[in-house]
Amino acid sequence: MDYKKMGGPKKNGGAPRHGEHKVGETPAGKPDPKAELLARMKKAAEARKG
């Protein structure tokens, strides 16, 4: 088999090589992890007060 004539693997030219395009996005159907964390922290703080 002559691998030289087959050519190299095809590259996906449309996909960016970095994750900056995903900043601020949450996956579909999942709650915002930051809002969930803040809610837990507030609940824990109130539990310590009272």
C-alpha atoms as one frame of an Amber mdcrd trajectory, in Angstrom:
protein
   0.000   0.000   0.000   1.412   3.389  -0.994   0.628   5.762   1.867   2.387
   8.665   0.154  -0.316   8.919  -2.516  -3.181   8.675  -0.027  -2.530  12.078
   1.535  -2.704  13.185   5.135  -5.653  13.235   7.496  -8.366  15.804   6.851
  -8.403  18.711   9.301 -11.554  20.318  10.580 -11.031  23.856   9.332 -14.211
  25.372  10.775 -13.589  24.693  14.454 -11.605  27.253  16.465  -8.586  25.953
  18.353  -9.431  27.838  21.519 -12.342  27.929  23.945 -12.998  31.681  23.959
 -16.153  31.227  21.912 -17.661  29.180  24.752 -17.149  31.770  27.512 -20.390
  32.576  29.326 -22.394  29.777  27.764 -24.115  27.111  29.804 -24.950  23.707
  28.345 -28.539  23.323  27.184 -30.877  22.137  29.902 -28.431  22.626  32.768
 -28.664  25.365  35.405 -26.012  28.032  35.682 -23.323  26.569  37.996 -22.401
  29.998  39.391 -25.981  30.780  40.438 -26.261  27.366  42.081 -23.015  27.923
  43.977 -24.109  31.355  45.209 -27.412  29.935  46.427 -25.614  27.224  48.401
 -23.188  29.744  49.900 -26.027  32.064  50.996 -27.905  29.149  52.539 -24.807
  28.035  54.453 -24.136  31.599  55.681 -27.683  31.948  56.999 -27.432  28.550
  58.704 -24.324  29.727  60.576 -26.042  32.955  61.681 -29.168  31.376  63.088
